[in-house]
C-alpha cells in the first residue's frame, strides 16, 4: 500500500536524515542528507560524508571555515554507521516538497532511521550561515 502524500509530508522535519540513491537527480548520489529546513514548498538538505581527507582537502584548498563542516559522532539517535560523519554546510540542495515526496514514493530518496539532535542542528545551521558558497536567499530561508 502506498502512503498518501499528506502522511509523507507530515514526517518531513528538520533533523531527519535521508539517503539519496544512485538514481536521485539531486544532491550527492549515494549519500545521506540532513533536512535543515522545510516549509510548504521547499525542502533544504546538506550532505553527509565520513571521508576526513575530502573535508581536509576542501578546507585546505578553498580556505573554507572549518565550522562549515560540523562533525557528528555516531550514536543511538543519529544511527550513522561510521564513527564520525561530517556535514557539508557549503552545499545546500533545494527541492520542491512535492518532488521530494514523489522521490520518496518512487524509492529514489529513502528515509533513514536516525535523526540529528537540536544541538547538532544548531551547528549545521551555523555552518550554512558561515559558508561563503551558500546563497543569501538560502541563508534568509533559515531565518524564517
C-alpha positions as CSV (number, residue, x, y, z in Angstrom):
1,X,0.0,0.0,0.0
2,X,1.4,3.4,-1.0
3,X,1.4,6.1,1.7
4,X,-0.6,9.2,0.9
5,X,1.4,12.4,0.2
6,X,-0.1,14.1,3.2
7,X,1.3,11.4,5.5
8,X,4.7,11.6,4.0
9,X,4.7,15.4,4.1
10,X,3.9,15.3,7.8
11,X,7.0,13.3,8.5
12,X,9.4,15.7,6.8
13,X,11.0,17.8,9.5
14,X,14.4,19.4,10.2
15,X,16.9,17.0,11.6
16,X,15.6,14.0,9.7
17,X,18.1,12.1,7.6
18,X,17.5,10.7,4.1
19,X,19.5,8.5,1.8
20,X,19.7,9.8,-1.8
21,X,20.1,6.7,-4.0
22,X,22.2,6.4,-7.2
23,X,19.0,7.2,-9.2
24,X,18.5,10.6,-7.4
25,X,18.9,13.5,-9.7
26,X,19.6,16.0,-6.9
27,X,22.1,16.2,-4.1
28,X,25.0,13.9,-4.0
29,X,24.0,10.4,-5.1
30,X,24.7,7.5,-2.7
31,X,25.0,9.8,0.4
32,X,23.0,10.7,3.4
33,X,21.4,14.2,3.5
34,X,20.1,16.0,6.6
35,X,16.9,18.0,6.3
36,X,17.7,21.5,7.6
37,X,14.5,23.3,6.7
38,X,11.0,22.5,5.5
39,X,8.2,24.9,4.6
40,X,5.2,24.4,2.4
41,X,7.1,24.4,-0.8
42,X,10.8,23.8,-0.4
43,X,13.0,21.3,1.5
44,X,16.7,22.1,2.1
45,X,19.4,19.5,2.6
46,X,23.1,19.3,3.5
47,X,25.2,16.3,2.6
48,X,26.9,13.9,5.0
49,X,30.4,12.5,4.4
50,X,32.7,10.3,6.5
51,X,35.7,11.0,4.3
52,X,38.0,13.0,6.5
53,X,40.5,13.6,3.7
54,X,37.8,15.1,1.5
55,X,36.9,17.5,4.2
56,X,40.5,18.4,5.0
57,X,41.4,19.0,1.3
58,X,38.2,21.1,0.7
59,X,39.1,23.3,3.7
60,X,42.8,23.5,2.7
61,X,42.3,24.3,-1.0
62,X,39.2,26.6,-0.7
63,X,40.0,28.3,2.5
64,X,36.6,27.4,3.8
65,X,35.8,27.9,7.5
66,X,36.2,24.5,9.3
67,X,32.9,25.3,11.1
68,X,31.2,24.7,7.8
69,X,31.8,21.0,8.3
70,X,30.4,20.2,11.8
71,X,31.4,16.7,12.9
72,X,28.9,14.4,14.4
73,X,29.8,11.3,16.3
74,X,27.8,8.1,15.8
75,X,25.2,7.5,18.5
76,X,21.9,5.9,19.2
77,X,19.9,8.9,17.9
78,X,21.6,9.6,14.5
79,X,22.4,5.9,13.9
80,X,25.2,6.7,11.4
81,X,27.3,3.7,10.5
82,X,30.7,5.5,10.8
83,X,32.2,6.8,14.0
84,X,32.5,10.3,12.6
85,X,30.3,12.0,10.0
86,X,30.9,15.5,8.7
87,X,28.0,17.7,7.4
88,X,29.0,19.7,4.4
89,X,27.3,23.1,5.0
90,X,28.8,24.6,1.9
91,X,26.4,22.9,-0.5
92,X,22.7,23.1,0.2
93,X,20.3,21.2,-2.0
94,X,16.9,22.6,-2.5
95,X,13.9,20.6,-3.8
96,X,10.2,21.4,-4.0
97,X,8.3,19.4,-1.4
98,X,6.0,17.8,-4.0
99,X,9.0,16.5,-5.9
100,X,10.7,15.3,-2.7
101,X,7.5,13.3,-1.8
102,X,7.4,11.8,-5.3
103,X,11.0,10.7,-4.9
104,X,10.2,9.0,-1.6
105,X,7.2,7.2,-3.2
106,X,9.5,6.0,-6.0
107,X,12.2,4.9,-3.6
108,X,14.7,7.4,-5.1
109,X,15.1,9.0,-1.7
110,X,14.8,6.8,1.4
111,X,14.1,7.9,4.9
112,X,16.8,6.9,7.3
113,X,16.0,5.7,10.8
114,X,18.3,8.2,12.6
115,X,17.8,11.9,13.5
116,X,20.0,14.9,14.2
117,X,19.8,16.4,17.7
118,X,18.8,20.0,18.3
119,X,22.4,21.0,19.3
120,X,23.7,19.3,16.1
121,X,21.1,21.1,14.0
122,X,22.2,24.5,15.5
123,X,25.8,23.7,14.5
124,X,24.6,22.8,11.0
125,X,22.6,26.0,10.6
126,X,25.5,28.0,11.9
127,X,27.8,26.3,9.3
128,X,25.4,27.1,6.5
129,X,25.3,30.8,7.6
130,X,29.1,30.9,7.8
131,X,29.6,29.4,4.3
132,X,30.7,31.8,1.6
133,X,29.3,29.3,-1.0
134,X,25.7,29.3,0.1
135,X,23.4,32.0,-1.4
136,X,22.0,34.7,0.8
137,X,18.5,33.6,-0.3
138,X,19.0,30.2,1.3
139,X,20.5,31.8,4.4
140,X,17.4,34.0,4.7
141,X,15.2,30.9,4.4
142,X,16.9,29.6,7.6
143,X,15.8,32.7,9.4
144,X,12.1,32.2,8.7
